[in-house]
């Protein structure tokens, strides 16, 4: 690939969120683990990378540069694939350790020792040959999770149709398909009421957001992190769910979504885990606040990706993310497992109808422009320190897919560490949903048990649904 001009005007500035992710206090790198059925051939993988859409993308073929004022820009360069592919031939763990645990231990090490050289584009691929998997390490400054997943899937094909691209249908699209069209006479009063509702709750949620950035903090619990915890050693565990189980619970709660069910399982699972760690001393109803990053753009389909790369659509590539604060409450005993989903669904519905995420993005952009990335980073860092966990959810393909003709067995996502002691990243693929649980191991020493708590919470909900159905 020919290097583009290094002329200043040819450089493209980073988005505000991209600049934030580069701050050393945050420095977010996405780790996407792709397991494959057959052995990896290193030369073949390098050849596929060299011919892929990914290499053609401006972000993946640009260096991070700074001008005399310290403002970051992307500058096009040529790609040397060998510098981006790291081959690990031997097992990364002792004999007898499962592939899943071995890969998770490798990810835990990357979470706190993951600097990237700025003399090449900010991505690399680790090939763990003995474990039949590849780890895509992509700096969050290159783009958000949805855009990066869309880019990855353009390199894949459906297992049942080698010429077809994977398909992704979000929960919101399904909801719109099933929504009954109503007359204007029905819609106008409802729209007015919803607008007033949104303004009121937006005011409340925005006030909470500001207070969190200043001094309001969750009470300390056995899962609390804090200042400096991002540097502590990590452990990673995987919680596994069946999408069909989530759908069964979803049908039992009117107008619920998969996200409602997921968050309900997390709320119930955390209560179960805290009861195990600290059976006495936790107040009933104690609030734990999560931080969720929300994509504010229209979700790009795979067919839109080429236009986005050329700048032909309104969706500009990069990071356009807002923050939602998601409170859950500790409950010692829950008589009805579905009650947790219903309670959290009510809260999530309010959040969806407000401007909280848009406000957080707008105020972050304003602070970044007027006060600089250092102040913006301090405010974001304080929000993380004053809350209890991070959660994200990315929708993957519904059907099984291949990459380079090699069937993909799983896709899992995690990131580098934050000052939270608990970070959760959910990824769905081919009827399964797997959540990577990244913890500070000196605070949460048993993430495998925490994963079981989440899994058992969903199974209890499914059992409750089955009991209701048979009555």
C-alpha positions in Angstrom: 0.0 0.0 0.0 1.4 3.4 -0.9 1.8 5.9 1.9 -0.4 8.9 1.7 0.9 12.4 2.0 2.1 13.5 5.4 0.7 16.9 4.8 -1.1 18.3 7.9 -4.3 18.8 5.9 -4.3 15.1 4.9 -4.4 14.1 8.6 -7.7 13.4 10.2 -8.3 14.4 13.9 -9.5 11.8 16.4 -13.0 11.9 17.8 -13.3 13.2 21.4 -13.9 9.6 22.7 -10.9 8.4 20.7 -8.7 11.0 22.4 -10.1 10.0 25.8 -9.3 6.3 25.3 -5.7 7.2 24.7 -5.2 8.8 28.1 -2.9 6.6 30.2 -5.4 6.5 33.1 -7.9 4.8 30.7 -6.0 3.5 27.7 -8.6 1.1 26.5 -7.7 -1.7 24.1 -10.3 -4.2 22.9 -9.5 -7.9 23.0 -11.6 -10.1 20.7 -10.9 -13.8 21.0 -11.9 -15.9 18.0 -11.7 -19.7 18.4 -11.6 -21.9 15.3 -12.2 -25.6 14.7 -9.1 -26.4 12.6 -5.5 -25.6 13.1 -4.2 -22.1 12.2 -1.7 -21.8 9.3 0.4 -18.7 10.0 1.3 -18.0 6.4 -2.4 -18.4 5.3 -3.5 -16.1 8.1 -1.0 -13.4 7.1 -2.1 -13.7 3.5 -5.8 -13.3 4.5 -5.0 -10.2 6.5 -3.0 -8.6 3.7 -6.0 -9.1 1.3 -8.7 -8.2 3.8 -11.1 -5.2 4.0 -9.5 -4.4 7.4 -6.2 -3.5 5.8 -8.0 -1.1 3.4 -9.7 0.7 6.3 -8.1 4.1 7.0 -8.0 3.6 10.8 -6.1 0.3 10.4 -3.5 1.8 8.0 -2.9 5.0 9.9 -0.3 6.1 12.5 -1.2 8.1 15.6 0.6 11.4 15.4 0.5 14.5 17.6 1.0 18.1 16.5 3.0 20.7 18.5 0.0 21.3 20.7 -0.3 17.7 21.6 -3.5 17.2 19.5 -3.8 13.7 18.0 -4.3 12.9 14.3 -4.5 9.9 12.1 -1.8 9.8 9.3 -1.9 7.2 6.5 1.0 4.8 6.2 2.0 1.5 4.7 1.3 -1.8 6.5 3.8 -4.4 7.3 1.7 -7.4 8.2 4.5 -9.3 9.9 4.8 -6.5 12.5 1.1 -6.9 13.5 1.0 -10.7 13.8 2.4 -12.2 17.0 2.8 -16.0 16.8 2.7 -18.0 20.0 3.5 -21.6 19.1 3.7 -23.2 22.6 0.9 -23.7 25.1 0.4 -20.6 27.2 -0.3 -22.7 30.3 0.7 -26.0 31.9 -0.5 -29.4 30.6 -3.9 -30.3 32.0 -5.2 -26.8 32.0 -8.2 -26.3 29.7 -7.9 -24.2 26.6 -10.6 -21.9 27.9 -8.7 -21.2 31.2 -5.4 -20.9 29.4 -6.7 -18.3 27.0 -8.4 -16.4 29.8 -5.2 -16.3 31.8 -3.4 -14.9 28.7 -6.1 -12.2 28.4 -5.7 -11.4 32.1 -2.0 -10.7 31.5 -2.8 -8.5 28.5 -5.3 -6.5 30.5 -2.6 -4.8 32.6 0.5 -5.1 30.4 -0.9 -4.0 27.0 0.9 -1.0 25.8 1.0 -0.6 22.0 3.8 0.8 19.9 2.8 4.0 18.2 5.3 3.5 15.4 2.7 1.3 13.7 -1.1 1.3 13.5 -2.7 0.5 16.8 -3.8 -3.1 16.2 -2.2 -6.5 16.3 -3.3 -10.2 16.2 -1.9 -12.9 18.6 -2.1 -16.4 17.1 -2.2 -19.0 19.9 -1.5 -22.0 17.7 -1.7 -24.6 20.5 -5.2 -23.4 21.5 -6.6 -22.8 18.0 -7.5 -19.2 18.5 -6.6 -15.7 17.5 -6.8 -12.6 19.7 -7.5 -9.4 17.9 -6.1 -6.5 19.9 -7.5 -3.2 18.7 -7.1 0.1 20.4 -10.5 1.6 21.3 -9.4 4.9 19.6 -9.8 3.1 16.3 -13.6 2.7 16.7 -16.4 1.4 18.9 -17.4 -2.2 19.4 -20.3 -2.3 16.9 -18.2 -0.7 14.1 -15.3 -3.0 14.7 -17.5 -6.1 14.9 -19.1 -5.1 11.6 -15.6 -4.7 10.0 -14.6 -8.1 11.3 -17.7 -9.8 10.0 -17.0 -8.5 6.5 -14.0 -10.9 6.5 -16.3 -13.8 7.5 -18.9 -16.0 5.6 -21.8 -18.1 6.7 -20.9 -21.7 7.3 -24.1 -22.9 5.5 -23.6 -20.5 2.5 -19.9 -19.7 1.8 -20.9 -16.8 -0.5 -23.1 -15.0 2.0 -22.2 -12.5 4.7 -23.3 -13.0 8.3 -26.5 -11.4 9.5 -27.1 -9.4 12.6 -30.6 -8.4 13.8 -30.7 -6.4 17.0 -33.4 -6.6 19.7 -34.7 -3.1 18.7 -35.2 -4.1 15.1 -37.3 -7.1 16.2 -39.3 -4.8 18.4 -40.0 -2.4 15.5 -41.1 -5.3 13.3 -43.6 -6.4 15.9 -45.0 -2.9 16.7 -48.6 -2.3 15.6 -49.1 0.8 13.6 -51.5 3.2 15.4 -53.5 6.2 14.2 -52.4 9.8 14.7 -55.2 10.3 17.2 -53.7 7.5 19.4 -50.1 8.5 18.9 -50.1 12.3 19.5 -51.2 12.3 23.2 -48.9 9.4 23.9 -45.9 11.2 22.2 -46.6 14.3 24.2 -46.7 12.4 27.4 -43.5 10.5 26.6 -41.7 13.7 25.7 -42.6 15.3 29.1 -41.7 12.0 30.8 -38.3 12.0 29.0 -37.5 15.6 29.9 -38.3 15.0 33.6 -36.3 11.8 34.0 -33.5 13.3 31.8 -33.1 16.1 34.3 -32.9 13.6 37.2 -30.5 11.2 35.5 -28.3 14.1 34.2 -28.1 15.5 37.8 -27.0 12.1 39.0 -24.4 11.9 36.3 -22.9 15.3 37.3 -22.9 14.3 41.0 -21.1 11.0 40.2 -18.4 13.0 38.4 -18.0 15.2 41.5 -18.3 13.2 44.8 -21.3 10.8 45.1 -20.1 7.3 45.3 -21.5 3.7 45.8 -20.9 2.3 49.2 -18.0 -0.1 49.5 -18.8 -3.8 49.0 -16.7 -6.9 48.2 -16.7 -6.0 44.5 -15.7 -2.3 44.8 -12.7 -1.0 43.0 -11.3 2.5 43.1 -8.3 4.8 42.4 -5.4 2.8 41.1 -7.2 -0.5 40.8 -6.7 -0.5 37.0 -3.1 -1.5 37.8 -3.9 -4.5 40.0 -3.4 -8.1 38.7 -6.4 -9.5 36.8 -8.3 -12.8 36.4 -10.8 -13.7 33.6 -13.7 -16.1 33.7 -16.4 -16.9 31.2 -20.1 -17.1 31.9 -22.1 -19.0 29.3 -25.8 -18.6 28.5 -28.2 -20.1 25.9 -30.0 -17.4 23.9 -33.1 -19.7 23.8 -33.2 -19.5 27.6 -33.0 -15.7 27.5 -35.8 -15.7 24.9 -38.0 -18.0 27.1 -37.6 -15.6 30.0 -38.2 -12.6 27.7 -41.5 -14.0 26.6 -42.7 -14.3 30.2 -42.1 -10.6 31.0 -44.3 -8.3 28.9 -42.4 -6.2 26.4 -39.0 -7.3 27.7 -35.9 -7.4 25.6 -32.8 -9.7 25.7 -30.9 -6.8 27.4 -33.6 -6.7 30.2 -33.1 -10.5 30.8 -29.3 -10.2 30.7 -29.3 -7.3 33.2 -31.8 -9.1 35.4 -29.5 -12.2 35.5 -26.6 -9.9 36.4 -28.5 -8.2 39.2 -29.7 -11.5 40.7 -26.2 -13.1 40.2 -24.5 -10.2 42.0 -26.9 -10.5 44.9 -26.1 -14.2 45.2 -22.4 -13.6 45.0 -22.4 -10.8 47.6 -24.5 -13.0 49.9 -21.7 -15.6 49.6 -18.9 -13.1 50.2 -20.5 -11.1 52.9 -23.5 -12.8 54.4 -23.8 -10.2 57.1 -23.4 -6.5 57.0 -24.9 -5.6 53.6 -28.1 -3.6 53.8 -31.1 -4.9 52.0 -31.7 -2.8 48.9 -28.1 -1.5 48.8 -27.5 0.1 45.4 -24.7 -0.9 43.1 -24.2 1.3 40.0 -23.0 0.0 36.7 -21.5 2.0 33.8 -22.6 1.1 30.3 -21.2 2.5 27.1 -24.0 3.2 24.6 -23.6 3.6 20.8 -25.3 6.8 19.7 -25.2 6.3 16.0 -27.4 4.2 13.8 -26.0 0.7 13.9 -24.2 0.1 10.6 -25.1 -3.0 8.7 -22.5 -4.9 6.8 -23.8 -3.5 3.5 -23.1 0.1 4.8 -19.5 -0.5 5.8 -17.9 0.2 2.4 -19.8 3.5 2.2 -18.7 4.4 5.8 -15.1 3.7 4.9 -15.4 6.1 1.9 -17.3 8.7 3.9 -20.4 8.4 1.8 -22.9 8.1 4.7 -23.9 10.2 7.6 -22.4 7.7 10.0 -18.8 8.8 10.5 -16.4 6.1 11.6 -14.9 6.4 15.1 -16.3 6.5 18.6 -19.6 8.1 19.3 -20.5 6.7 22.7 -22.5 7.9 25.6 -22.6 6.7 29.2 -25.6 5.3 31.0 -25.5 4.8 34.8 -27.4 1.6 35.6 -28.4 1.0 39.2 -29.2 -2.4 40.6 -30.1 -3.3 44.2 -28.8 -6.0 46.5 -31.5 -8.4 47.7 -30.8 -11.1 50.2 -33.6 -13.3 49.1 -35.8 -13.2 45.9 -39.0 -15.2 46.1 -39.8 -14.7 42.4 -36.7 -14.9 40.1 -38.6 -13.0 37.4 -39.2 -10.1 39.7 -35.6 -9.0 39.2 -36.1 -8.8 35.5 -39.4 -6.8 35.9 -37.8 -4.4 38.3 -34.7 -3.7 36.2 -36.7 -3.6 33.0 -38.7 -0.7 34.5 -35.5 1.2 35.2 -34.0 0.4 31.7 -37.2 1.6 30.0 -36.9 5.0 31.7 -33.2 5.2 30.7 -34.0 4.4 27.1 -36.5 7.3 26.9 -34.2 10.0 28.3 -31.3 12.0 26.9 -28.7 10.8 29.5 -26.4 9.0 27.0 -26.6 12.0 24.5 -25.9 14.4 27.4 -22.9 12.5 28.6 -21.4 12.5 25.0 -22.2 16.2 24.5 -20.7 17.3 27.8 -17.7 15.1 27.3 -17.1 16.6 23.9 -17.6 20.1 25.3 -15.1 19.5 28.1 -12.6 17.9 25.7 -12.9 21.0 23.4 -12.8 23.7 26.1 -10.7 22.2 28.9 -8.7 19.5 27.1 -8.4 15.7 27.4 -6.8 15.8 30.8 -9.8 17.3 32.5 -12.2 15.1 30.6 -10.2 12.1 31.6 -10.3 13.1 35.3 -14.1 13.5 35.2 -14.6 10.1 33.5 -12.1 8.5 35.8 -14.0 9.8 38.8 -17.3 8.4 37.5 -15.7 4.9 37.2 -14.1 5.2 40.7 -17.5 6.2 42.1 -19.4 3.3 40.6 -19.2 -0.5 41.0 -18.8 -2.2 37.6 -18.7 -1.8 33.8 -20.9 -3.7 31.4 -21.3 -3.9 27.6 -23.2 -6.1 25.2 -22.4 -6.6 21.5 -24.8 -8.5 19.2 -23.0 -11.0 17.0 -24.1 -13.2 14.0 -27.0 -15.5 14.5 -25.6 -18.3 12.4 -22.3 -20.2 12.5 -19.7 -18.5 10.4 -16.2 -19.2 9.0 -13.1 -17.1 8.5 -10.8 -18.1 5.7 -12.8 -21.3 5.4 -12.1 -22.2 9.0 -15.3 -22.6 11.1 -15.5 -20.3 14.1 -16.3 -22.1 17.4 -16.7 -19.0 19.7 -16.3 -15.2 19.8 -15.5 -13.6 23.1 -14.7 -9.9 23.9 -13.0 -8.2 26.8 -10.7 -5.2 27.3 -7.9 -3.7 29.3 -8.5 -3.0 32.9 -10.3 0.0 34.4 -10.4 1.2 38.0 -13.5 -1.0 38.4 -12.7 -4.4 40.0 -15.4 -5.9 37.8 -15.9 -5.5 34.1 -18.3 -7.6 32.0 -18.5 -7.9 28.2 -21.3 -9.9 26.6 -21.0 -11.3 23.0 -23.7 -13.4 21.3 -22.9 -15.9 18.5 -24.9 -18.6 16.9 -27.5 -19.2 19.7 -25.0 -18.7 22.5 -24.1 -15.7 24.6 -20.8 -15.7 26.5 -19.7 -13.0 29.0 -16.1 -12.4 29.7 -15.7 -11.4 33.4 -12.6 -9.4 34.0 -11.8 -8.9 37.7 -9.1 -7.5 40.0 -8.1 -10.9 41.6 -7.1 -9.4 44.9 -10.7 -8.0 45.3 -12.7 -10.8 43.5 -10.5 -13.9 43.8 -13.2 -16.3 42.5 -14.6 -15.0 39.2 -15.4 -18.6 38.2 -17.9 -18.8 41.1 -19.3 -15.3 40.1 -19.8 -16.7 36.5 -21.8 -19.6 38.0 -23.9 -17.1 40.0 -24.9 -15.4 36.7 -25.6 -18.7 34.9 -27.6 -20.1 37.8 -29.7 -16.9 38.0 -30.8 -17.3 34.4 -31.5 -21.0 34.9 -33.7 -20.1 37.9 -35.6 -17.6 35.8 -36.1 -20.2 33.1 -37.3 -22.7 35.7 -39.7 -20.1 37.1 -41.1 -19.6 33.6 -41.5 -23.4 33.1 -43.4 -23.6 36.4 -45.8 -20.7 35.4 -46.4 -22.4 32.0 -47.4 -25.7 33.6 -49.9 -24.1 36.0 
